[in-house]
Amino acid sequence: MPIDPATICVVANPNSGRNSHDAQAIDRAMEVFGTATLRRWQEGHDLSETVDRAIADGFTTIAAAGGDGTVMGVANAMVNTDAHMAVLPLGTFNYFARGLQLPQEPAPAARAILNGHPHRISVGTVNGKVFLNNASLGIYPAILKQRESVYKKYGRRRIAAHWSVLKTFMKYRKPLTIRLDDRAMTTPLIFVARSAYQLERFGLPGSEQISDDDLVMFVSHADGRGALLRTTWHLVTRSVKEGRDVDILHAEDFTVETAKPSLLVAYDGEKSRMETPIRFQILKDALSIIVPSEADRVETP
């Protein structure tokens, strides 16, 4: 049965709509949604306050309008509630929306939401913060930090995101020294995946384990700039090999210990400094999402 538009609150990033492309995208989606309500959270305010208020006001479907970071923020506010989260993809990569096989254009995406149905999923957490695609320690959080400055200079473009990777590699100095499940190791990157789509896109194993509600952890072997570049090339060419490039683990729970009191952690494109140890966990069936019907699903590259 189609979702009643009057029960939908579209929660948009305050930056969405500041350029003509995003403004037109939101307008096209709202035309399809009809009687749905659009709300933005104010900069400097917690996104969860806006989501909590929408649920308290009686909206039963909260549509996150934005990129993966916005979707993750809405998901954090909605775990273990009866309300349903929908996704209106407006970001650069939109991995979570692509994994749902949602259309990437605003009007078709809005129609897919209206025709969709709720489905509960398990989500990953890192020190209590929800992530839907991935979380990581080491060089990737540094890449995100570099990417912010590149975006400010060149705009939010994919080529700018790729350039930030190279700039970070050139500044690479020292790997992490950690203990993982009582095993001591050094590594420049720990990457914990929750998105089967993202793994399949890069030709990486682990989709079955994610479907079985495990987290899949990749621990990089690279020990210098040259090795990082080689591993990146293997990633781009979908030729990463277990044992040569990475160790691969899967479980419902990982704990990473280190002598450092805190580490910079990236999760779904956002980042924050978290106290150690860093614990990755699965929350079973914690989030209700709107998935598209078979007729509205699209294959995305």
Phi and psi in degrees as GROMACS dihedral restraints (atoms count N, CA, C in turn):
[ dihedral_restraints ]
;  ai    aj    ak    al  type     phi  dphi    fc
    3     4     5     6     1   -57.6    20    10
    4     5     6     7     1   151.9    20    10
    6     7     8     9     1   -79.6    20    10
    7     8     9    10     1   134.7    20    10
    9    10    11    12     1   -69.7    20    10
   10    11    12    13     1   119.5    20    10
   12    13    14    15     1   -57.8    20    10
   13    14    15    16     1   -29.3    20    10
   15    16    17    18     1   -66.6    20    10
   16    17    18    19     1   -17.1    20    10
   18    19    20    21     1   -92.1    20    10
   19    20    21    22     1     2.0    20    10
   21    22    23    24     1  -101.5    20    10
   22    23    24    25     1   130.6    20    10
   24    25    26    27     1  -114.5    20    10
   25    26    27    28     1   119.6    20    10
   27    28    29    30     1   -88.7    20    10
   28    29    30    31     1   118.1    20    10
   30    31    32    33     1  -104.0    20    10
   31    32    33    34     1   116.3    20    10
   33    34    35    36     1  -111.4    20    10
   34    35    36    37     1   143.8    20    10
   36    37    38    39     1   -57.3    20    10
   37    38    39    40     1   135.9    20    10
   39    40    41    42     1   -61.5    20    10
   40    41    42    43     1   -21.9    20    10
   42    43    44    45     1   -80.4    20    10
   43    44    45    46     1   -21.8    20    10
   45    46    47    48     1   -67.8    20    10
   46    47    48    49     1   132.7    20    10
   48    49    50    51     1    97.3    20    10
   49    50    51    52     1    -6.4    20    10
   51    52    53    54     1   -79.7    20    10
   52    53    54    55     1   -16.6    20    10
   54    55    56    57     1  -115.7    20    10
   55    56    57    58     1   161.3    20    10
   57    58    59    60     1   -64.4    20    10
   58    59    60    61     1   -33.8    20    10
   60    61    62    63     1   -62.0    20    10
   61    62    63    64     1   -50.2    20    10
   63    64    65    66     1   -66.7    20    10
   64    65    66    67     1   -38.5    20    10
   66    67    68    69     1   -62.1    20    10
   67    68    69    70     1   -44.4    20    10
   69    70    71    72     1   -66.7    20    10
   70    71    72    73     1   -36.9    20    10
   72    73    74    75     1   -63.3    20    10
   73    74    75    76     1   -45.3    20    10
   75    76    77    78     1   -66.7    20    10
   76    77    78    79     1   -40.1    20    10
   78    79    80    81     1   -61.2    20    10
   79    80    81    82     1   -42.8    20    10
   81    82    83    84     1   -65.6    20    10
   82    83    84    85     1   -39.1    20    10
   84    85    86    87     1   -66.5    20    10
   85    86    87    88     1   -42.1    20    10
   87    88    89    90     1   -68.1    20    10
   88    89    90    91     1   -29.6    20    10
   90    91    92    93     1   -62.0    20    10
   91    92    93    94     1   -39.5    20    10
   93    94    95    96     1   -72.2    20    10
   94    95    96    97     1   -41.0    20    10
   96    97    98    99     1   -67.0    20    10
   97    98    99   100     1   -25.7    20    10
   99   100   101   102     1    67.5    20    10
  100   101   102   103     1  -104.7    20    10
  102   103   104   105     1   -85.5    20    10
  103   104   105   106     1     8.2    20    10
  105   106   107   108     1   -65.2    20    10
  106   107   108   109     1   158.7    20    10
  108   109   110   111     1  -106.4    20    10
  109   110   111   112     1   136.9    20    10
  111   112   113   114     1  -106.3    20    10
  112   113   114   115     1   128.2    20    10
  114   115   116   117     1  -133.7    20    10
  115   116   117   118     1   146.1    20    10
  117   118   119   120     1  -118.3    20    10
  118   119   120   121     1   144.6    20    10
  120   121   122   123     1   -90.1    20    10
  121   122   123   124     1   149.0    20    10
  123   124   125   126     1   -82.7    20    10
  124   125   126   127     1   141.1    20    10
  126   127   128   129     1   -60.2    20    10
  127   128   129   130     1   138.2    20    10
  129   130   131   132     1    92.0    20    10
  130   131   132   133     1   -11.0    20    10
  132   133   134   135     1  -105.8    20    10
  133   134   135   136     1   155.6    20    10
  135   136   137   138     1   -75.6    20    10
  136   137   138   139     1   128.1    20    10
  138   139   140   141     1   -56.5    20    10
  139   140   141   142     1   -35.4    20    10
  141   142   143   144     1   -61.4    20    10
  142   143   144   145     1   -29.1    20    10
  144   145   146   147     1   -64.0    20    10
  145   146   147   148     1   -41.8    20    10
  147   148   149   150     1   -65.6    20    10
  148   149   150   151     1   -42.1    20    10
  150   151   152   153     1   -66.7    20    10
  151   152   153   154     1   -44.9    20    10
  153   154   155   156     1   -59.6    20    10
  154   155   156   157     1   -40.1    20    10
  156   157   158   159     1   -67.4    20    10
  157   158   159   160     1   -39.7    20    10
  159   160   161   162     1   -63.2    20    10
  160   161   162   163     1   -43.1    20    10
  162   163   164   165     1   -65.4    20    10
  163   164   165   166     1   -41.8    20    10
  165   166   167   168     1   -63.0    20    10
  166   167   168   169     1   -29.8    20    10
  168   169   170   171     1   -79.2    20    10
  169   170   171   172     1    -1.2    20    10
  171   172   173   174     1   102.4    20    10
  172   173   174   175     1     0.7    20    10
  174   175   176   177     1   -72.2    20    10
  175   176   177   178     1   133.8    20    10
  177   178   179   180     1  -104.2    20    10
  178   179   180   181     1   -11.5    20    10
  180   181   182   183     1  -127.9    20    10
  181   182   183   184     1   123.9    20    10
  183   184   185   186     1  -109.7    20    10
  184   185   186   187     1   116.0    20    10
  186   187   188   189     1   -96.0    20    10
  187   188   189   190     1   117.1    20    10
  189   190   191   192     1   -83.5    20    10
  190   191   192   193     1   112.1    20    10
  192   193   194   195     1  -100.5    20    10
  193   194   195   196     1   108.3    20    10
  195   196   197   198     1   158.7    20    10
  196   197   198   199     1  -159.8    20    10
  198   199   200   201     1   -92.0    20    10
  199   200   201   202     1  -167.3    20    10
  201   202   203   204     1   -61.3    20    10
  202   203   204   205     1   -33.0    20    10
  204   205   206   207     1   -65.2    20    10
  205   206   207   208     1   -42.6    20    10
  207   208   209   210     1   -64.7    20    10
  208   209   210   211     1   -43.8    20    10
  210   211   212   213     1   -60.8    20    10
  211   212   213   214     1   -44.4    20    10
  213   214   215   216     1   -61.6    20    10
  214   215   216   217     1   -41.0    20    10
  216   217   218   219     1   -63.3    20    10
  217   218   219   220     1   -41.2    20    10
  219   220   221   222     1   -66.4    20    10
  220   221   222   223     1   -40.9    20    10
  222   223   224   225     1   -61.2    20    10
  223   224   225   226     1   -39.2    20    10
  225   226   227   228     1   -58.6    20    10
  226   227   228   229     1   -35.2    20    10
  228   229   230   231     1   -80.5    20    10
  229   230   231   232     1   -16.0    20    10
  231   232   233   234     1  -109.5    20    10
  232   233   234   235     1    -4.5    20    10
  234   235   236   237     1   -62.1    20    10
  235   236   237   238     1   142.7    20    10
  237   238   239   240     1    60.8    20    10
  238   239   240   241     1    31.3    20    10
  240   241   242   243     1  -117.3    20    10
  241   242   243   244     1   169.0    20    10
  243   244   245   246     1   -90.1    20    10
  244   245   246   247     1    -9.6    20    10
  246   247   248   249     1   -73.3    20    10
  247   248   249   250     1   158.3    20    10
  249   250   251   252     1  -107.5    20    10
  250   251   252   253     1   139.3    20    10
  252   253   254   255     1   -99.9    20    10
  253   254   255   256     1   128.2    20    10
  255   256   257   258     1  -111.1    20    10
  256   257   258   259     1   163.6    20    10
  258   259   260   261     1  -126.5    20    10
  259   260   261   262     1   123.3    20    10
  261   262   263   264     1  -108.7    20    10
  262   263   264   265     1    98.8    20    10
  264   265   266   267     1   -72.1    20    10
  265   266   267   268     1   120.2    20    10
  267   268   269   270     1  -130.8    20    10
  268   269   270   271     1    10.7    20    10
  270   271   272   273     1   -93.2    20    10
  271   272   273   274     1  -167.1    20    10
  273   274   275   276     1   -82.1    20    10
  274   275   276   277     1   -44.9    20    10
  276   277   278   279     1  -108.6    20    10
  277   278   279   280     1   -41.5    20    10
  279   280   281   282     1    54.3    20    10
  280   281   282   283     1    47.2    20    10
  282   283   284   285     1   -62.0    20    10
  283   284   285   286     1   -42.0    20    10
  285   286   287   288     1   -65.3    20    10
  286   287   288   289     1   -45.6    20    10
  288   289   290   291     1   -62.7    20    10
  289   290   291   292     1   -41.0    20    10
  291   292   293   294     1   -64.3    20    10
  292   293   294   295     1   -37.1    20    10
  294   295   296   297     1   -63.5    20    10
  295   296   297   298     1   -28.7    20    10
  297   298   299   300     1   -82.4    20    10
  298   299   300   301     1    -3.5    20    10
  300   301   302   303     1    61.6    20    10
  301   302   303   304     1    36.5    20    10
  303   304   305   306     1   -79.6    20    10
  304   305   306   307     1   144.4    20    10
  306   307   308   309     1   -58.9    20    10
  307   308   309   310     1   148.0    20    10
  309   310   311   312     1   -94.0    20    10
  310   311   312   313     1   -11.2    20    10
  312   313   314   315     1   -86.8    20    10
  313   314   315   316     1   143.4    20    10
  315   316   317   318     1   -60.5    20    10
  316   317   318   319     1   -45.6    20    10
  318   319   320   321     1   -66.5    20    10
  319   320   321   322     1   -50.0    20    10
  321   322   323   324     1   -61.0    20    10
  322   323   324   325     1   -35.6    20    10
  324   325   326   327     1   -64.1    20    10
  325   326   327   328     1   -41.9    20    10
  327   328   329   330     1   -63.8    20    10
  328   329   330   331     1   -41.3    20    10
  330   331   332   333     1   -64.1    20    10
  331   332   333   334     1   -38.4    20    10
  333   334   335   336     1   -64.6    20    10
  334   335   336   337     1   -35.8    20    10
  336   337   338   339     1   -65.7    20    10
  337   338   339   340     1   -46.5    20    10
  339   340   341   342     1   -61.6    20    10
  340   341   342   343     1   -34.7    20    10
  342   343   344   345     1   -90.5    20    10
  343   344   345   346     1    -1.2    20    10
  345   346   347   348     1   -82.0    20    10
  346   347   348   349     1  -175.2    20    10
  348   349   350   351     1  -144.2    20    10
  349   350   351   352     1   153.7    20    10
  351   352   353   354     1   -75.9    20    10
  352   353   354   355     1   147.8    20    10
  354   355   356   357     1  -151.9    20    10
  355   356   357   358     1   130.6    20    10
  357   358   359   360     1   -86.5    20    10
  358   359   360   361     1   139.3    20    10
  360   361   362   363     1  -129.6    20    10
  361   362   363   364     1   159.1    20    10
  363   364   365   366     1   -88.9    20    10
  364   365   366   367     1   149.5    20    10
  366   367   368   369     1  -128.6    20    10
  367   368   369   370     1   159.5    20    10
  369   370   371   372     1   -90.2    20    10
  370   371   372   373     1   153.7    20    10
  372   373   374   375     1  -134.5    20    10
  373   374   375   376     1   148.9    20    10
  375   376   377   378     1  -128.0    20    10
  376   377   378   379     1   115.6    20    10
  378   379   380   381     1    47.1    20    10
  379   380   381   382     1    40.6    20    10
  381   382   383   384     1    90.4    20    10
  382   383   384   385     1   -10.4    20    10
  384   385   386   387     1   -89.5    20    10
  385   386   387   388     1   130.5    20    10
  387   388   389   390     1   -74.3    20    10
  388   389   390   391     1   140.0    20    10
  390   391   392   393     1  -134.5    20    10
  391   392   393   394     1   147.5    20    10
  393   394   395   396     1  -108.0    20    10
  394   395   396   397     1   -26.3    20    10
  396   397   398   399     1  -108.5    20    10
  397   398   399   400     1   -59.9    20    10
  399   400   401   402     1  -162.8    20    10
  400   401   402   403     1   161.7    20    10
  402   403   404   405     1  -139.8    20    10
  403   404   405   406     1   150.3    20    10
  405   406   407   408     1  -153.4    20    10
  406   407   408   409     1   159.9    20    10
  408   409   410   411     1  -125.8    20    10
  409   410   411   412     1   151.9    20    10
  411   412   413   414     1   101.1    20    10
  412   413   414   415     1  -132.2    20    10
  414   415   416   417     1   -72.8    20    10
  415   416   417   418     1   -27.2    20    10
  417   418   419   420     1   -66.1    20    10
  418   419   420   421     1   -43.8    20    10
  420   421   422   423     1   -56.7    20    10
  421   422   423   424     1   -35.0    20    10
  423   424   425   426     1   -66.8    20    10
  424   425   426   427     1   -35.7    20    10
  426   427   428   429     1   -62.0    20    10
  427   428   429   430     1   -43.3    20    10
  429   430   431   432     1   -62.2    20    10
  430   431   432   433     1   -39.5    20    10
  432   433   434   435     1   -62.6    20    10
  433   434   435   436     1   -43.7    20    10
  435   436   437   438     1   -65.5    20    10
  436   437   438   439     1   -37.1    20    10
  438   439   440   441     1   -62.5    20    10
  439   440   441   442     1   -35.1    20    10
  441   442   443   444     1   -59.4    20    10
  442   443   444   445     1   -43.9    20    10
  444   445   446   447     1   -70.2    20    10
  445   446   447   448     1   -35.2    20    10
  447   448   449   450     1   -66.9    20    10
  448   449   450   451     1   -41.9    20    10
  450   451   452   453     1   -60.8    20    10
  451   452   453   454     1   -40.7    20    10
  453   454   455   456     1   -61.8    20    10
  454   455   456   457     1   -32.5    20    10
  456   457   458   459     1   -86.3    20    10
  457   458   459   460     1   -40.3    20    10
  459   460   461   462     1  -115.7    20    10
  460   461   462   463     1    -6.0    20    10
  462   463   464   465     1    92.0    20    10
  463   464   465   466     1   168.4    20    10
  465   466   467   468     1   -84.7    20    10
  466   467   468   469     1    82.4    20    10
  468   469   470   471     1  -122.4    20    10
  469   470   471   472     1   152.9    20    10
  471   472   473   474     1   -62.4    20    10
  472   473   474   475     1   -38.5    20    10
  474   475   476   477     1   -63.7    20    10
  475   476   477   478     1   -33.8    20    10
  477   478   479   480     1   -67.1    20    10
  478   479   480   481     1   -38.4    20    10
  480   481   482   483     1   -63.6    20    10
  481   482   483   484     1   -42.0    20    10
  483   484   485   486     1   -67.2    20    10
  484   485   486   487     1   -37.0    20    10
  486   487   488   489     1   -64.4    20    10
  487   488   489   490     1   -35.4    20    10
  489   490   491   492     1   -65.3    20    10
  490   491   492   493     1   -30.1    20    10
  492   493   494   495     1   -63.2    20    10
  493   494   495   496     1   -48.9    20    10
  495   496   497   498     1   -63.4    20    10
  496   497   498   499     1   -41.0    20    10
  498   499   500   501     1   -62.5    20    10
  499   500   501   502     1   -39.6    20    10
  501   502   503   504     1   -67.7    20    10
  502   503   504   505     1   -41.7    20    10
  504   505   506   507     1   -59.4    20    10
  505   506   507   508     1   -38.5    20    10
  507   508   509   510     1   -67.9    20    10
  508   509   510   511     1   -22.1    20    10
  510   511   512   513     1   -96.1    20    10
  511   512   513   514     1    -0.3    20    10
  513   514   515   516     1   -59.3    20    10
  514   515   516   517     1   133.8    20    10
  516   517   518   519     1  -123.4    20    10
  517   518   519   520     1   -59.3    20    10
  519   520   521   522     1  -139.0    20    10
  520   521   522   523     1   132.8    20    10
  522   523   524   525     1   -75.9    20    10
  523   524   525   526     1   169.3    20    10
  525   526   527   528     1   -77.1    20    10
  526   527   528   529     1   142.2    20    10
  528   529   530   531     1  -109.4    20    10
  529   530   531   532     1   118.5    20    10
  531   532   533   534     1  -138.9    20    10
  532   533   534   535     1   170.7    20    10
  534   535   536   537     1  -121.6    20    10
  535   536   537   538     1   127.3    20    10
  537   538   539   540     1  -126.9    20    10
  538   539   540   541     1   115.1    20    10
  540   541   542   543     1    52.5    20    10
  541   542   543   544     1    46.9    20    10
  543   544   545   546     1    66.4    20    10
  544   545   546   547     1    15.6    20    10
  546   547   548   549     1  -111.1    20    10
  547   548   549   550     1   123.4    20    10
  549   550   551   552     1   -80.8    20    10
  550   551   552   553     1   138.9    20    10
  552   553   554   555     1  -159.8    20    10
  553   554   555   556     1   160.8    20    10
  555   556   557   558     1  -119.3    20    10
  556   557   558   559     1   139.9    20    10
  558   559   560   561     1  -158.7    20    10
  559   560   561   562     1   145.5    20    10
  561   562   563   564     1   -80.9    20    10
  562   563   564   565     1   -14.9    20    10
  564   565   566   567     1  -155.6    20    10
  565   566   567   568     1   129.6    20    10
  567   568   569   570     1  -116.1    20    10
  568   569   570   571     1   124.3    20    10
  570   571   572   573     1  -124.2    20    10
  571   572   573   574     1   120.4    20    10
  573   574   575   576     1  -111.4    20    10
  574   575   576   577     1   119.3    20    10
  576   577   578   579     1  -102.1    20    10
  577   578   579   580     1   144.0    20    10
  579   580   581   582     1  -128.6    20    10
  580   581   582   583     1    -6.0    20    10
  582   583   584   585     1  -105.7    20    10
  583   584   585   586     1   111.9    20    10
  585   586   587   588     1   -64.2    20    10
  586   587   588   589     1   -36.3    20    10
  588   589   590   591     1   -59.5    20    10
  589   590   591   592     1   -44.7    20    10
  591   592   593   594     1   -64.5    20    10
  592   593   594   595     1   -40.0    20    10
  594   595   596   597     1   -64.4    20    10
  595   596   597   598     1   -45.2    20    10
  597   598   599   600     1   -64.1    20    10
  598   599   600   601     1   -35.5    20    10
  600   601   602   603     1   -61.8    20    10
  601   602   603   604     1   -33.6    20    10
  603   604   605   606     1  -102.6    20    10
  604   605   606   607     1    13.1    20    10
  606   607   608   609     1    67.1    20    10
  607   608   609   610     1    28.8    20    10
  609   610   611   612     1   -99.1    20    10
  610   611   612   613     1   147.1    20    10
  612   613   614   615     1   -75.5    20    10
  613   614   615   616     1   167.6    20    10
  615   616   617   618     1   122.3    20    10
  616   617   618   619     1    -7.4    20    10
  618   619   620   621     1   -60.1    20    10
  619   620   621   622     1   -40.4    20    10
  621   622   623   624     1   -64.6    20    10
  622   623   624   625     1   -40.2    20    10
  624   625   626   627     1   -66.5    20    10
  625   626   627   628     1   -36.5    20    10
  627   628   629   630     1   -65.4    20    10
  628   629   630   631     1   -40.5    20    10
  630   631   632   633     1   -62.8    20    10
  631   632   633   634     1   -27.3    20    10
  633   634   635   636     1   -87.5    20    10
  634   635   636   637     1    13.0    20    10
  636   637   638   639     1    67.6    20    10
  637   638   639   640     1    35.1    20    10
  639   640   641   642     1  -102.6    20    10
  640   641   642   643     1   158.6    20    10
  642   643   644   645     1   -88.4    20    10
  643   644   645   646     1   147.5    20    10
  645   646   647   648     1  -117.1    20    10
  646   647   648   649     1   120.5    20    10
  648   649   650   651     1  -107.0    20    10
  649   650   651   652     1   130.7    20    10
  651   652   653   654     1  -110.8    20    10
  652   653   654   655     1   123.5    20    10
  654   655   656   657     1  -111.7    20    10
  655   656   657   658     1   114.1    20    10
  657   658   659   660     1   -72.5    20    10
  658   659   660   661     1   142.6    20    10
  660   661   662   663     1   -89.9    20    10
  661   662   663   664     1   -12.9    20    10
  663   664   665   666     1   -57.3    20    10
  664   665   666   667     1   134.8    20    10
  666   667   668   669     1  -123.9    20    10
  667   668   669   670     1    17.9    20    10
  669   670   671   672     1  -175.1    20    10
  670   671   672   673     1   176.5    20    10
  672   673   674   675     1   -58.2    20    10
  673   674   675   676     1   -45.1    20    10
  675   676   677   678     1   -60.9    20    10
  676   677   678   679     1   -44.0    20    10
  678   679   680   681     1   -66.2    20    10
  679   680   681   682     1   -36.7    20    10
  681   682   683   684     1   -63.4    20    10
  682   683   684   685     1   -42.6    20    10
  684   685   686   687     1   -64.4    20    10
  685   686   687   688     1   -39.3    20    10
  687   688   689   690     1   -64.9    20    10
  688   689   690   691     1   -43.4    20    10
  690   691   692   693     1   -64.1    20    10
  691   692   693   694     1   -40.0    20    10
  693   694   695   696     1   -62.7    20    10
  694   695   696   697     1   -41.5    20    10
  696   697   698   699     1   -62.9    20    10
  697   698   699   700     1   -41.1    20    10
  699   700   701   702     1   -63.3    20    10
  700   701   702   703     1   -35.3    20    10
  702   703   704   705     1   -66.9    20    10
  703   704   705   706     1   -46.4    20    10
  705   706   707   708     1   -63.2    20    10
  706   707   708   709     1   -38.3    20    10
  708   709   710   711     1   -91.1    20    10
  709   710   711   712     1    11.1    20    10
  711   712   713   714     1    56.0    20    10
  712   713   714   715     1    43.4    20    10
  714   715   716   717     1  -129.2    20    10
  715   716   717   718     1    24.3    20    10
  717   718   719   720     1   -63.9    20    10
  718   719   720   721     1   135.5    20    10
  720   721   722   723     1  -120.2    20    10
  721   722   723   724     1   134.5    20    10
  723   724   725   726     1   -66.3    20    10
  724   725   726   727     1   136.6    20    10
  726   727   728   729     1    95.6    20    10
  727   728   729   730     1   -45.0    20    10
  729   730   731   732     1   -83.4    20    10
  730   731   732   733     1   -50.4    20    10
  732   733   734   735     1  -100.8    20    10
  733   734   735   736     1   -37.6    20    10
  735   736   737   738     1  -146.1    20    10
  736   737   738   739     1   157.6    20    10
  738   739   740   741     1   -98.4    20    10
  739   740   741   742     1   143.5    20    10
  741   742   743   744     1  -123.4    20    10
  742   743   744   745     1   125.7    20    10
  744   745   746   747     1  -125.8    20    10
  745   746   747   748     1   154.2    20    10
  747   748   749   750     1  -143.2    20    10
  748   749   750   751     1   139.3    20    10
  750   751   752   753     1  -169.9    20    10
  751   752   753   754     1   171.6    20    10
  753   754   755   756     1   -85.2    20    10
  754   755   756   757     1   -10.4    20    10
  756   757   758   759     1  -154.3    20    10
  757   758   759   760     1   127.6    20    10
  759   760   761   762     1  -129.4    20    10
  760   761   762   763     1   143.1    20    10
  762   763   764   765     1  -125.8    20    10
  763   764   765   766     1   124.8    20    10
  765   766   767   768     1  -108.3    20    10
  766   767   768   769     1   120.5    20    10
  768   769   770   771     1  -108.5    20    10
  769   770   771   772     1   149.1    20    10
  771   772   773   774     1  -155.4    20    10
  772   773   774   775     1   159.8    20    10
  774   775   776   777     1   -72.4    20    10
  775   776   777   778     1   -18.6    20    10
  777   778   779   780     1   -72.9    20    10
  778   779   780   781     1   141.4    20    10
  780   781   782   783     1   -70.8    20    10
  781   782   783   784     1   -21.1    20    10
  783   784   785   786     1  -154.2    20    10
  784   785   786   787     1   158.9    20    10
  786   787   788   789     1  -136.4    20    10
  787   788   789   790     1   150.3    20    10
  789   790   791   792     1   -78.1    20    10
  790   791   792   793     1   126.3    20    10
  792   793   794   795     1  -119.9    20    10
  793   794   795   796     1   134.3    20    10
  795   796   797   798     1  -105.3    20    10
  796   797   798   799     1   139.0    20    10
  798   799   800   801     1  -149.0    20    10
  799   800   801   802     1   118.4    20    10
  801   802   803   804     1    51.2    20    10
  802   803   804   805     1    44.8    20    10
  804   805   806   807     1    85.3    20    10
  805   806   807   808     1    -9.8    20    10
  807   808   809   810     1  -101.1    20    10
  808   809   810   811     1   170.0    20    10
  810   811   812   813     1  -149.0    20    10
  811   812   813   814     1   151.7    20    10
  813   814   815   816     1  -159.3    20    10
  814   815   816   817     1   158.0    20    10
  816   817   818   819     1   -89.1    20    10
  817   818   819   820     1   127.6    20    10
  819   820   821   822     1  -121.4    20    10
  820   821   822   823     1   146.1    20    10
  822   823   824   825     1   -68.1    20    10
  823   824   825   826     1   144.0    20    10
  825   826   827   828     1   -89.5    20    10
  826   827   828   829     1   155.6    20    10
  828   829   830   831     1   -71.3    20    10
  829   830   831   832     1   158.5    20    10
  831   832   833   834     1   -98.5    20    10
  832   833   834   835     1   122.1    20    10
  834   835   836   837     1  -115.2    20    10
  835   836   837   838     1   125.0    20    10
  837   838   839   840     1  -103.1    20    10
  838   839   840   841     1   130.1    20    10
  840   841   842   843     1  -140.6    20    10
  841   842   843   844     1   160.7    20    10
  843   844   845   846     1  -100.2    20    10
  844   845   846   847     1   134.2    20    10
  846   847   848   849     1  -104.5    20    10
  847   848   849   850     1   113.7    20    10
  849   850   851   852     1   -72.5    20    10
  850   851   852   853     1   130.1    20    10
  852   853   854   855     1    47.0    20    10
  853   854   855   856     1    42.1    20    10
  855   856   857   858     1   -91.2    20    10
  856   857   858   859     1   -13.1    20    10
  858   859   860   861     1  -135.6    20    10
  859   860   861   862     1   130.1    20    10
  861   862   863   864     1   -95.0    20    10
  862   863   864   865     1   124.4    20    10
  864   865   866   867     1  -121.4    20    10
  865   866   867   868     1   157.5    20    10
  867   868   869   870     1   -92.0    20    10
  868   869   870   871     1   120.3    20    10
  870   871   872   873     1  -107.8    20    10
  871   872   873   874     1   146.4    20    10
  873   874   875   876     1   -73.5    20    10
  874   875   876   877     1   153.6    20    10
  876   877   878   879     1   -70.6    20    10
  877   878   879   880     1   165.2    20    10
  879   880   881   882     1   -56.1    20    10
  880   881   882   883     1   -38.2    20    10
  882   883   884   885     1   -68.1    20    10
  883   884   885   886     1   -24.6    20    10
  885   886   887   888     1   -97.6    20    10
  886   887   888   889     1    -6.0    20    10
  888   889   890   891     1   -75.6    20    10
  889   890   891   892     1   144.1    20    10
  891   892   893   894     1  -129.4    20    10
  892   893   894   895     1   147.8    20    10
  894   895   896   897     1   -84.7    20    10
  895   896   897   898     1   125.2    20    10
  897   898   899   900     1  -115.8    20    10
  898   899   900   901     1   144.1    20    10
